[in-house]
């Protein structure tokens, strides 16, 4: 089976990034750690582009994984019992004042899915060239790329579901898997 790193499709337009409204990096730090978030704050973002609506994965200034209800439903439909995932509600406000429901994907369990012998790491310990371990990734369909904000690690059938549903603003990058 193939796996893909999935992120928002960058386009160089800073107005197409959600700006937090009333919350800062503290929620990002909280969501970077494992564990269920028992009392999530009310999360809102301002979308700056009047000409381009938010995509189905929204770039968020602080690195949260912010998705549309359509993406949430597809990820939920495909996740396995081994995929720990908590959905935290939020709202994206467009320039005309319209409010659009979105969801922050929080991964309360962080799994080591890399083949550490075949991956290449930089001086800070962050993987520069990622190679997944086939045995470690096999039980998962929806997972987190450890230490990477904005990203998801999705099995091929999940990617096919997103593509079939016409999800917008996503970039799919196949990740090598070691035998």
Secondary structure, DSSP 8 states (H G I E B T S, - for coil): --EEEEEE---S-GGGSEEESS--HHHHHHHHSSS--SS---EEEEE--SSS---SEE-BTT---EEEHHHHHHHHHH--TT---EEEEEEEE-TTS-EEEEEEEE-SS----B-TTTSEE-TTS-EEE-EEEHHHHTT-SEE--TT-SS-EEEEHHHHHHHHHTT--SEEEEEEEEE-
